[in-house]
Amino acid sequence: MFNSFDVLAERQLSGGTLTREDARAILGSDDGALMDLVAAAARLRRAHFGNTVKANYLVNLKSGLCPEDCTYCSQRLGSAAEILKYTWLKPHEAAEQAASGIRAGASRVCLVASGKGPTNRDVDRVATMVAGLKEEHPHVEVCACLGILKEGQADKLKAAGVDAYNHNLNTSESNYADICTTHEYADRVRTVTAAKDAGLSPCSGLIVGMGETDEELIDAVFALRDLGSDSIPVNFLMPFDGTPLEGTWLLTPAHCLRILALVRFACPDTELRMAGGREMHLRSLQPLALHVANSLFLGDYLTSEGQATKADLDMISDAGFTVLAPAGAAPVAADAVGADTVAAHACAADACCSADDGGSSAVEPASAVEPASPVELAIRRRGAGTALAPNA
């Protein structure tokens, strides 16, 4: 056991491996130790990523009507959430959406489609989109997120120019049956492994705040470490009305920071993204979280609205960070990125914006933490699938 979080950071910088006891101590630490925890995690973040923040941008290629029953998802089978529903975007539509995010400063575009997994025709469709995107923006990374892959599909995506593949584990193996019954945890592990074997950079992460215990959360983080995920997005549950987890508010901003710190200590040199739900759960602690996480999504999410892109860029700059430029180019100041795009879309955004989505422990489960009051969840009504300008 370590004497302080700073000592733990020194151990991790020297190549140490986080233990379960260490992880319990991080999640069980009190508010009085929160700044010490963040400062120690920041040592790891800066050692591996300096003062850069990687900006990612989501393009929802196909929204809603998914046959899977994942309890957290607004696009699930039987969802009554009043989200946008549309079939595949045309290649030029996808390219236009992606270009908006790139102009705003994104160095990675994430192409996402609802469903259990793609058909071979779907893979060909995405390959066409990627080819056009790479021709126009050759230095931008492309990540695909299409669900569970069949044999040979990862290789086709790699050959088409896709750089990374996202498929989240979401929770621990022991908790998985409680959040989904139409596929298994092992299906997700196999897909991430297939993507990695095909030469795609594996991106896999979590959704927290679904009622998991601390032990289940630790299991999930350690599984991601063992899987060798290059990028770990941490999503904070957005409890959409019309889904089984409607009204589930189990997180506090401080506990969200502890969760991010756990991932940073477990995987010091891995890209850590504060992803969906950060605005409503981290709230005013988002700038502090940038000292732990080194990546975020600009703009909106798949079916919900994020905070204004200009606010994100201002937050990055005000916290003393710079936006990572594509292809290893020199970083640029956040306040110098996306100015034209922000100005061009400010009126459209204002017009449609309202005020992903184990055993016993000595530490209380995350669900026992007193939650913050619920906040409004704004359904996305702009960008992909609409005639309105995106939040970029």
TORKOL-4160 file (C-alpha; in steps of 0.2 Angstrom, whole numbers, padded with zeros to 4 digits, m for minus):
392
<pt num="1" X="0000" Y="0000" Z="0000"/>
<pt num="2" X="0006" Y="0017" Z="m0004"/>
<pt num="3" X="0008" Y="0032" Z="0008"/>
<pt num="4" X="0002" Y="0045" Z="m0003"/>
<pt num="5" X="m0005" Y="0047" Z="m0021"/>
<pt num="6" X="0011" Y="0056" Z="m0026"/>
<pt num="7" X="0021" Y="0041" Z="m0020"/>
<pt num="8" X="0009" Y="0030" Z="m0031"/>
<pt num="9" X="0012" Y="0041" Z="m0046"/>
<pt num="10" X="0031" Y="0039" Z="m0043"/>
<pt num="11" X="0029" Y="0021" Z="m0043"/>
<pt num="12" X="0018" Y="0021" Z="m0059"/>
<pt num="13" X="0031" Y="0032" Z="m0068"/>
<pt num="14" X="0044" Y="0019" Z="m0064"/>
<pt num="15" X="0034" Y="0006" Z="m0072"/>
<pt num="16" X="0024" Y="m0001" Z="m0058"/>
<pt num="17" X="0007" Y="m0010" Z="m0060"/>
<pt num="18" X="m0008" Y="m0004" Z="m0051"/>
<pt num="19" X="m0015" Y="m0017" Z="m0039"/>
<pt num="20" X="m0033" Y="m0019" Z="m0034"/>
<pt num="21" X="m0029" Y="m0013" Z="m0016"/>
<pt num="22" X="m0022" Y="0003" Z="m0025"/>
<pt num="23" X="m0038" Y="0005" Z="m0035"/>
<pt num="24" X="m0049" Y="0003" Z="m0020"/>
<pt num="25" X="m0039" Y="0017" Z="m0011"/>
<pt num="26" X="m0042" Y="0029" Z="m0026"/>
<pt num="27" X="m0061" Y="0026" Z="m0027"/>
<pt num="28" X="m0063" Y="0026" Z="m0009"/>
<pt num="29" X="m0053" Y="0042" Z="m0006"/>
<pt num="30" X="m0062" Y="0057" Z="0002"/>
<pt num="31" X="m0065" Y="0074" Z="m0004"/>
<pt num="32" X="m0051" Y="0081" Z="0006"/>
<pt num="33" X="m0039" Y="0071" Z="m0004"/>
<pt num="34" X="m0046" Y="0075" Z="m0021"/>
<pt num="35" X="m0034" Y="0088" Z="m0026"/>
<pt num="36" X="m0019" Y="0077" Z="m0021"/>
<pt num="37" X="m0026" Y="0063" Z="m0031"/>
<pt num="38" X="m0029" Y="0075" Z="m0046"/>
<pt num="39" X="m0011" Y="0082" Z="m0044"/>
<pt num="40" X="m0003" Y="0065" Z="m0044"/>
<pt num="41" X="m0013" Y="0059" Z="m0059"/>
<pt num="42" X="m0008" Y="0075" Z="m0068"/>
<pt num="43" X="0010" Y="0070" Z="m0066"/>
<pt num="44" X="0007" Y="0054" Z="m0076"/>
<pt num="45" X="m0004" Y="0063" Z="m0089"/>
<pt num="46" X="0010" Y="0076" Z="m0092"/>
<pt num="47" X="0024" Y="0063" Z="m0092"/>
<pt num="48" X="0015" Y="0055" Z="m0107"/>
<pt num="49" X="0005" Y="0068" Z="m0116"/>
<pt num="50" X="0012" Y="0085" Z="m0111"/>
<pt num="51" X="0000" Y="0099" Z="m0111"/>
<pt num="52" X="m0010" Y="0093" Z="m0127"/>
<pt num="53" X="m0028" Y="0088" Z="m0128"/>
<pt num="54" X="m0034" Y="0077" Z="m0142"/>
<pt num="55" X="m0050" Y="0083" Z="m0150"/>
<pt num="56" X="m0062" Y="0070" Z="m0157"/>
<pt num="57" X="m0077" Y="0072" Z="m0167"/>
<pt num="58" X="m0092" Y="0060" Z="m0169"/>
<pt num="59" X="m0102" Y="0058" Z="m0185"/>
<pt num="60" X="m0118" Y="0047" Z="m0182"/>
<pt num="61" X="m0120" Y="0038" Z="m0199"/>
<pt num="62" X="m0136" Y="0029" Z="m0194"/>
<pt num="63" X="m0146" Y="0033" Z="m0179"/>
<pt num="64" X="m0159" Y="0023" Z="m0169"/>
<pt num="65" X="m0169" Y="0007" Z="m0172"/>
<pt num="66" X="m0155" Y="m0004" Z="m0165"/>
<pt num="67" X="m0160" Y="m0023" Z="m0162"/>
<pt num="68" X="m0150" Y="m0024" Z="m0146"/>
<pt num="69" X="m0157" Y="m0021" Z="m0129"/>
<pt num="70" X="m0143" Y="m0012" Z="m0120"/>
<pt num="71" X="m0151" Y="m0004" Z="m0105"/>
<pt num="72" X="m0141" Y="0012" Z="m0106"/>
<pt num="73" X="m0144" Y="0016" Z="m0124"/>
<pt num="74" X="m0157" Y="0028" Z="m0132"/>
<pt num="75" X="m0156" Y="0019" Z="m0148"/>
<pt num="76" X="m0160" Y="0002" Z="m0141"/>
<pt num="77" X="m0174" Y="m0010" Z="m0145"/>
<pt num="78" X="m0190" Y="m0004" Z="m0138"/>
<pt num="79" X="m0183" Y="0013" Z="m0133"/>
<pt num="80" X="m0196" Y="0027" Z="m0131"/>
<pt num="81" X="m0183" Y="0041" Z="m0131"/>
<pt num="82" X="m0188" Y="0054" Z="m0143"/>
<pt num="83" X="m0171" Y="0054" Z="m0153"/>
<pt num="84" X="m0167" Y="0057" Z="m0171"/>
<pt num="85" X="m0170" Y="0041" Z="m0181"/>
<pt num="86" X="m0163" Y="0040" Z="m0199"/>
<pt num="87" X="m0154" Y="0027" Z="m0210"/>
<pt num="88" X="m0137" Y="0028" Z="m0218"/>
<pt num="89" X="m0130" Y="0046" Z="m0222"/>
<pt num="90" X="m0124" Y="0048" Z="m0240"/>
<pt num="91" X="m0105" Y="0049" Z="m0242"/>
<pt num="92" X="m0105" Y="0067" Z="m0246"/>
<pt num="93" X="m0116" Y="0070" Z="m0230"/>
<pt num="94" X="m0104" Y="0061" Z="m0219"/>
<pt num="95" X="m0090" Y="0071" Z="m0227"/>
<pt num="96" X="m0098" Y="0087" Z="m0223"/>
<pt num="97" X="m0101" Y="0083" Z="m0205"/>
<pt num="98" X="m0084" Y="0076" Z="m0203"/>
<pt num="99" X="m0077" Y="0092" Z="m0211"/>
<pt num="100" X="m0086" Y="0103" Z="m0198"/>
<pt num="101" X="m0077" Y="0094" Z="m0184"/>
<pt num="102" X="m0060" Y="0095" Z="m0192"/>
<pt num="103" X="m0062" Y="0113" Z="m0195"/>
<pt num="104" X="m0066" Y="0115" Z="m0177"/>
<pt num="105" X="m0049" Y="0106" Z="m0172"/>
<pt num="106" X="m0053" Y="0088" Z="m0172"/>
<pt num="107" X="m0038" Y="0077" Z="m0176"/>
<pt num="108" X="m0049" Y="0061" Z="m0176"/>
<pt num="109" X="m0066" Y="0058" Z="m0184"/>
<pt num="110" X="m0076" Y="0044" Z="m0177"/>
<pt num="111" X="m0089" Y="0036" Z="m0189"/>
<pt num="112" X="m0103" Y="0028" Z="m0179"/>
<pt num="113" X="m0118" Y="0017" Z="m0185"/>
<pt num="114" X="m0131" Y="0009" Z="m0174"/>
<pt num="115" X="m0134" Y="m0009" Z="m0175"/>
<pt num="116" X="m0127" Y="m0026" Z="m0168"/>
<pt num="117" X="m0114" Y="m0026" Z="m0182"/>
<pt num="118" X="m0111" Y="m0022" Z="m0200"/>
<pt num="119" X="m0115" Y="m0032" Z="m0215"/>
<pt num="120" X="m0102" Y="m0033" Z="m0229"/>
<pt num="121" X="m0111" Y="m0021" Z="m0239"/>
<pt num="122" X="m0111" Y="m0009" Z="m0224"/>
<pt num="123" X="m0092" Y="m0011" Z="m0223"/>
<pt num="124" X="m0091" Y="m0007" Z="m0241"/>
<pt num="125" X="m0102" Y="0009" Z="m0238"/>
<pt num="126" X="m0090" Y="0015" Z="m0224"/>
<pt num="127" X="m0075" Y="0011" Z="m0234"/>
<pt num="128" X="m0081" Y="0023" Z="m0248"/>
<pt num="129" X="m0084" Y="0036" Z="m0235"/>
<pt num="130" X="m0067" Y="0034" Z="m0228"/>
<pt num="131" X="m0059" Y="0035" Z="m0245"/>
<pt num="132" X="m0067" Y="0052" Z="m0248"/>
<pt num="133" X="m0063" Y="0058" Z="m0231"/>
<pt num="134" X="m0044" Y="0053" Z="m0232"/>
<pt num="135" X="m0043" Y="0061" Z="m0249"/>
<pt num="136" X="m0049" Y="0078" Z="m0243"/>
<pt num="137" X="m0041" Y="0077" Z="m0226"/>
<pt num="138" X="m0026" Y="0064" Z="m0227"/>
<pt num="139" X="m0018" Y="0068" Z="m0210"/>
<pt num="140" X="m0034" Y="0066" Z="m0200"/>
<pt num="141" X="m0037" Y="0049" Z="m0191"/>
<pt num="142" X="m0053" Y="0039" Z="m0194"/>
<pt num="143" X="m0060" Y="0028" Z="m0181"/>
<pt num="144" X="m0075" Y="0017" Z="m0185"/>
<pt num="145" X="m0088" Y="0011" Z="m0173"/>
<pt num="146" X="m0100" Y="m0001" Z="m0181"/>
<pt num="147" X="m0103" Y="m0014" Z="m0168"/>
<pt num="148" X="m0098" Y="m0033" Z="m0168"/>
<pt num="149" X="m0087" Y="m0037" Z="m0182"/>
<pt num="150" X="m0088" Y="m0053" Z="m0192"/>
<pt num="151" X="m0073" Y="m0062" Z="m0199"/>
<pt num="152" X="m0063" Y="m0052" Z="m0211"/>
<pt num="153" X="m0072" Y="m0036" Z="m0209"/>
<pt num="154" X="m0058" Y="m0028" Z="m0198"/>
<pt num="155" X="m0046" Y="m0032" Z="m0212"/>
<pt num="156" X="m0057" Y="m0023" Z="m0225"/>
<pt num="157" X="m0058" Y="m0008" Z="m0214"/>
<pt num="158" X="m0040" Y="m0007" Z="m0212"/>
<pt num="159" X="m0037" Y="m0009" Z="m0230"/>
<pt num="160" X="m0049" Y="0005" Z="m0233"/>
<pt num="161" X="m0039" Y="0017" Z="m0223"/>
<pt num="162" X="m0048" Y="0016" Z="m0206"/>
<pt num="163" X="m0035" Y="0020" Z="m0192"/>
<pt num="164" X="m0044" Y="0014" Z="m0177"/>
<pt num="165" X="m0059" Y="0004" Z="m0171"/>
<pt num="166" X="m0070" Y="0008" Z="m0156"/>
<pt num="167" X="m0080" Y="m0006" Z="m0147"/>
<pt num="168" X="m0083" Y="m0002" Z="m0128"/>
<pt num="169" X="m0083" Y="m0016" Z="m0115"/>
<pt num="170" X="m0094" Y="m0004" Z="m0105"/>
<pt num="171" X="m0094" Y="m0013" Z="m0089"/>
<pt num="172" X="m0086" Y="m0029" Z="m0081"/>
<pt num="173" X="m0089" Y="m0046" Z="m0087"/>
<pt num="174" X="m0099" Y="m0051" Z="m0071"/>
<pt num="175" X="m0110" Y="m0036" Z="m0073"/>
<pt num="176" X="m0113" Y="m0037" Z="m0092"/>
<pt num="177" X="m0129" Y="m0048" Z="m0092"/>
<pt num="178" X="m0137" Y="m0035" Z="m0081"/>
<pt num="179" X="m0135" Y="m0022" Z="m0095"/>
<pt num="180" X="m0138" Y="m0032" Z="m0111"/>
<pt num="181" X="m0145" Y="m0049" Z="m0115"/>
<pt num="182" X="m0144" Y="m0049" Z="m0134"/>
<pt num="183" X="m0125" Y="m0052" Z="m0135"/>
<pt num="184" X="m0112" Y="m0056" Z="m0123"/>
<pt num="185" X="m0096" Y="m0048" Z="m0115"/>
<pt num="186" X="m0086" Y="m0060" Z="m0125"/>
<pt num="187" X="m0092" Y="m0054" Z="m0141"/>
<pt num="188" X="m0085" Y="m0037" Z="m0137"/>
<pt num="189" X="m0069" Y="m0044" Z="m0132"/>
<pt num="190" X="m0067" Y="m0054" Z="m0148"/>
<pt num="191" X="m0071" Y="m0038" Z="m0159"/>
<pt num="192" X="m0058" Y="m0028" Z="m0150"/>
<pt num="193" X="m0046" Y="m0042" Z="m0152"/>
<pt num="194" X="m0050" Y="m0044" Z="m0171"/>
<pt num="195" X="m0048" Y="m0025" Z="m0174"/>
<pt num="196" X="m0031" Y="m0026" Z="m0165"/>
<pt num="197" X="m0025" Y="m0041" Z="m0175"/>
<pt num="198" X="m0030" Y="m0032" Z="m0191"/>
<pt num="199" X="m0018" Y="m0018" Z="m0187"/>
<pt num="200" X="m0032" Y="m0006" Z="m0181"/>
<pt num="201" X="m0029" Y="0004" Z="m0166"/>
<pt num="202" X="m0040" Y="m0003" Z="m0152"/>
<pt num="203" X="m0052" Y="0010" Z="m0144"/>
<pt num="204" X="m0062" Y="0003" Z="m0130"/>
<pt num="205" X="m0069" Y="0010" Z="m0114"/>
<pt num="206" X="m0083" Y="0011" Z="m0101"/>
<pt num="207" X="m0100" Y="0018" Z="m0096"/>
<pt num="208" X="m0100" Y="0022" Z="m0077"/>
<pt num="209" X="m0115" Y="0027" Z="m0066"/>
<pt num="210" X="m0126" Y="0012" Z="m0071"/>
<pt num="211" X="m0126" Y="0005" Z="m0053"/>
<pt num="212" X="m0109" Y="m0005" Z="m0055"/>
<pt num="213" X="m0100" Y="m0008" Z="m0038"/>
<pt num="214" X="m0082" Y="m0002" Z="m0036"/>
<pt num="215" X="m0076" Y="m0020" Z="m0038"/>
<pt num="216" X="m0085" Y="m0021" Z="m0055"/>
<pt num="217" X="m0078" Y="m0005" Z="m0060"/>
<pt num="218" X="m0060" Y="m0010" Z="m0056"/>
<pt num="219" X="m0063" Y="m0027" Z="m0065"/>
<pt num="220" X="m0068" Y="m0017" Z="m0080"/>
<pt num="221" X="m0053" Y="m0005" Z="m0080"/>
<pt num="222" X="m0041" Y="m0019" Z="m0077"/>
<pt num="223" X="m0049" Y="m0029" Z="m0092"/>
<pt num="224" X="m0046" Y="m0014" Z="m0103"/>
<pt num="225" X="m0028" Y="m0013" Z="m0097"/>
<pt num="226" X="m0026" Y="m0032" Z="m0101"/>
<pt num="227" X="m0034" Y="m0030" Z="m0118"/>
<pt num="228" X="m0021" Y="m0016" Z="m0123"/>
<pt num="229" X="m0033" Y="m0003" Z="m0128"/>
<pt num="230" X="m0024" Y="0012" Z="m0135"/>
<pt num="231" X="m0038" Y="0024" Z="m0131"/>
<pt num="232" X="m0050" Y="0023" Z="m0117"/>
<pt num="233" X="m0066" Y="0033" Z="m0118"/>
<pt num="234" X="m0075" Y="0035" Z="m0101"/>
<pt num="235" X="m0093" Y="0039" Z="m0103"/>
<pt num="236" X="m0104" Y="0045" Z="m0089"/>
<pt num="237" X="m0122" Y="0038" Z="m0090"/>
<pt num="238" X="m0134" Y="0049" Z="m0098"/>
<pt num="239" X="m0151" Y="0042" Z="m0092"/>
<pt num="240" X="m0163" Y="0045" Z="m0106"/>
<pt num="241" X="m0181" Y="0045" Z="m0103"/>
<pt num="242" X="m0189" Y="0030" Z="m0111"/>
<pt num="243" X="m0174" Y="0018" Z="m0107"/>
<pt num="244" X="m0173" Y="0006" Z="m0093"/>
<pt num="245" X="m0160" Y="0017" Z="m0084"/>
<pt num="246" X="m0171" Y="0033" Z="m0085"/>
<pt num="247" X="m0169" Y="0043" Z="m0069"/>
<pt num="248" X="m0153" Y="0034" Z="m0064"/>
<pt num="249" X="m0142" Y="0048" Z="m0056"/>
<pt num="250" X="m0128" Y="0039" Z="m0046"/>
<pt num="251" X="m0113" Y="0050" Z="m0049"/>
<pt num="252" X="m0105" Y="0066" Z="m0041"/>
<pt num="253" X="m0093" Y="0077" Z="m0050"/>
<pt num="254" X="m0079" Y="0072" Z="m0037"/>
<pt num="255" X="m0082" Y="0054" Z="m0040"/>
<pt num="256" X="m0081" Y="0056" Z="m0059"/>
<pt num="257" X="m0064" Y="0063" Z="m0056"/>
<pt num="258" X="m0059" Y="0048" Z="m0045"/>
<pt num="259" X="m0065" Y="0036" Z="m0059"/>
<pt num="260" X="m0054" Y="0046" Z="m0072"/>
<pt num="261" X="m0039" Y="0045" Z="m0060"/>
<pt num="262" X="m0041" Y="0026" Z="m0058"/>
<pt num="263" X="m0040" Y="0024" Z="m0076"/>
<pt num="264" X="m0025" Y="0036" Z="m0078"/>
<pt num="265" X="m0016" Y="0026" Z="m0064"/>
<pt num="266" X="m0020" Y="0009" Z="m0071"/>
<pt num="267" X="m0015" Y="0014" Z="m0089"/>
<pt num="268" X="m0003" Y="0029" Z="m0087"/>
<pt num="269" X="0002" Y="0030" Z="m0106"/>
<pt num="270" X="m0015" Y="0027" Z="m0113"/>
<pt num="271" X="m0026" Y="0040" Z="m0121"/>
<pt num="272" X="m0040" Y="0044" Z="m0109"/>
<pt num="273" X="m0055" Y="0053" Z="m0115"/>
<pt num="274" X="m0068" Y="0061" Z="m0105"/>
<pt num="275" X="m0083" Y="0057" Z="m0116"/>
<pt num="276" X="m0102" Y="0057" Z="m0116"/>
<pt num="277" X="m0110" Y="0064" Z="m0101"/>
<pt num="278" X="m0095" Y="0074" Z="m0095"/>
<pt num="279" X="m0105" Y="0090" Z="m0096"/>
<pt num="280" X="m0119" Y="0084" Z="m0084"/>
<pt num="281" X="m0109" Y="0074" Z="m0072"/>
<pt num="282" X="m0092" Y="0083" Z="m0071"/>
<pt num="283" X="m0100" Y="0100" Z="m0073"/>
<pt num="284" X="m0089" Y="0114" Z="m0067"/>
<pt num="285" X="m0075" Y="0101" Z="m0063"/>
<pt num="286" X="m0072" Y="0098" Z="m0082"/>
<pt num="287" X="m0057" Y="0109" Z="m0083"/>
<pt num="288" X="m0049" Y="0100" Z="m0068"/>
<pt num="289" X="m0053" Y="0084" Z="m0077"/>
<pt num="290" X="m0041" Y="0089" Z="m0091"/>
<pt num="291" X="m0027" Y="0087" Z="m0079"/>
<pt num="292" X="m0031" Y="0069" Z="m0079"/>
<pt num="293" X="m0039" Y="0065" Z="m0096"/>
<pt num="294" X="m0030" Y="0070" Z="m0112"/>
<pt num="295" X="m0044" Y="0068" Z="m0124"/>
<pt num="296" X="m0062" Y="0073" Z="m0127"/>
<pt num="297" X="m0076" Y="0074" Z="m0140"/>
<pt num="298" X="m0080" Y="0091" Z="m0147"/>
<pt num="299" X="m0098" Y="0095" Z="m0151"/>
<pt num="300" X="m0112" Y="0084" Z="m0149"/>
<pt num="301" X="m0114" Y="0065" Z="m0146"/>
<pt num="302" X="m0124" Y="0052" Z="m0155"/>
<pt num="303" X="m0141" Y="0057" Z="m0149"/>
<pt num="304" X="m0138" Y="0071" Z="m0136"/>
<pt num="305" X="m0131" Y="0088" Z="m0137"/>
<pt num="306" X="m0114" Y="0093" Z="m0130"/>
<pt num="307" X="m0108" Y="0110" Z="m0124"/>
<pt num="308" X="m0104" Y="0122" Z="m0137"/>
<pt num="309" X="m0088" Y="0119" Z="m0146"/>
<pt num="310" X="m0081" Y="0136" Z="m0143"/>
<pt num="311" X="m0084" Y="0133" Z="m0124"/>
<pt num="312" X="m0074" Y="0117" Z="m0126"/>
<pt num="313" X="m0060" Y="0126" Z="m0135"/>
<pt num="314" X="m0060" Y="0140" Z="m0122"/>
<pt num="315" X="m0060" Y="0128" Z="m0108"/>
<pt num="316" X="m0044" Y="0119" Z="m0115"/>
<pt num="317" X="m0035" Y="0136" Z="m0118"/>
<pt num="318" X="m0040" Y="0143" Z="m0101"/>
<pt num="319" X="m0033" Y="0127" Z="m0092"/>
<pt num="320" X="m0016" Y="0130" Z="m0101"/>
<pt num="321" X="m0018" Y="0116" Z="m0113"/>
<pt num="322" X="m0016" Y="0115" Z="m0132"/>
<pt num="323" X="m0026" Y="0106" Z="m0145"/>
<pt num="324" X="m0016" Y="0091" Z="m0153"/>
<pt num="325" X="m0014" Y="0094" Z="m0172"/>
<pt num="326" X="m0016" Y="0079" Z="m0184"/>
<pt num="327" X="m0002" Y="0068" Z="m0189"/>
<pt num="328" X="0011" Y="0073" Z="m0176"/>
<pt num="329" X="0011" Y="0091" Z="m0181"/>
<pt num="330" X="0015" Y="0105" Z="m0169"/>
<pt num="331" X="0001" Y="0108" Z="m0157"/>
<pt num="332" X="m0009" Y="0124" Z="m0159"/>
<pt num="333" X="m0017" Y="0135" Z="m0146"/>
<pt num="334" X="m0035" Y="0130" Z="m0142"/>
<pt num="335" X="m0041" Y="0148" Z="m0145"/>
<pt num="336" X="m0033" Y="0148" Z="m0162"/>
<pt num="337" X="m0043" Y="0133" Z="m0168"/>
<pt num="338" X="m0060" Y="0133" Z="m0176"/>
<pt num="339" X="m0063" Y="0152" Z="m0175"/>
<pt num="340" X="m0071" Y="0153" Z="m0192"/>
<pt num="341" X="m0082" Y="0137" Z="m0189"/>
<pt num="342" X="m0088" Y="0144" Z="m0172"/>
<pt num="343" X="m0093" Y="0160" Z="m0180"/>
<pt num="344" X="m0101" Y="0152" Z="m0194"/>
<pt num="345" X="m0112" Y="0141" Z="m0184"/>
<pt num="346" X="m0115" Y="0152" Z="m0168"/>
<pt num="347" X="m0133" Y="0158" Z="m0173"/>
<pt num="348" X="m0138" Y="0140" Z="m0179"/>
<pt num="349" X="m0132" Y="0133" Z="m0163"/>
<pt num="350" X="m0141" Y="0146" Z="m0152"/>
<pt num="351" X="m0157" Y="0143" Z="m0162"/>
<pt num="352" X="m0159" Y="0125" Z="m0158"/>
<pt num="353" X="m0150" Y="0122" Z="m0142"/>
<pt num="354" X="m0159" Y="0120" Z="m0125"/>
<pt num="355" X="m0151" Y="0126" Z="m0108"/>
<pt num="356" X="m0119" Y="0036" Z="m0125"/>
<pt num="357" X="m0123" Y="0037" Z="m0123"/>
<pt num="358" X="m0088" Y="m0045" Z="m0041"/>
<pt num="359" X="m0083" Y="m0049" Z="m0023"/>
<pt num="360" X="m0085" Y="m0039" Z="m0007"/>
<pt num="361" X="m0075" Y="m0023" Z="m0004"/>
<pt num="362" X="m0070" Y="m0012" Z="0011"/>
<pt num="363" X="m0075" Y="0003" Z="0000"/>
<pt num="364" X="m0093" Y="0007" Z="m0003"/>
<pt num="365" X="m0100" Y="0004" Z="m0020"/>
<pt num="366" X="m0101" Y="0018" Z="m0032"/>
<pt num="367" X="m0120" Y="0017" Z="m0031"/>
<pt num="368" X="m0119" Y="0022" Z="m0012"/>
<pt num="369" X="m0111" Y="0039" Z="m0016"/>
<pt num="370" X="m0124" Y="0053" Z="m0014"/>
<pt num="371" X="m0129" Y="0058" Z="m0031"/>
<pt num="372" X="m0130" Y="0076" Z="m0038"/>
<pt num="373" X="m0147" Y="0083" Z="m0043"/>
<pt num="374" X="m0153" Y="0078" Z="m0060"/>
<pt num="375" X="m0149" Y="0090" Z="m0074"/>
<pt num="376" X="m0158" Y="0092" Z="m0091"/>
<pt num="377" X="m0153" Y="0080" Z="m0105"/>
<pt num="378" X="m0155" Y="0089" Z="m0122"/>
<pt num="379" X="m0159" Y="0077" Z="m0137"/>
<pt num="380" X="m0148" Y="0081" Z="m0152"/>
<pt num="381" X="m0159" Y="0090" Z="m0165"/>
<pt num="382" X="m0145" Y="0097" Z="m0176"/>
<pt num="383" X="m0130" Y="0091" Z="m0187"/>
<pt num="384" X="m0131" Y="0073" Z="m0195"/>
<pt num="385" X="m0148" Y="0068" Z="m0200"/>
<pt num="386" X="m0155" Y="0086" Z="m0200"/>
<pt num="387" X="m0155" Y="0102" Z="m0210"/>
<pt num="388" X="m0147" Y="0112" Z="m0196"/>
<pt num="389" X="m0128" Y="0116" Z="m0194"/>
<pt num="390" X="m0119" Y="0105" Z="m0182"/>
<pt num="391" X="m0111" Y="0110" Z="m0165"/>
<pt num="392" X="m0094" Y="0112" Z="m0172"/>
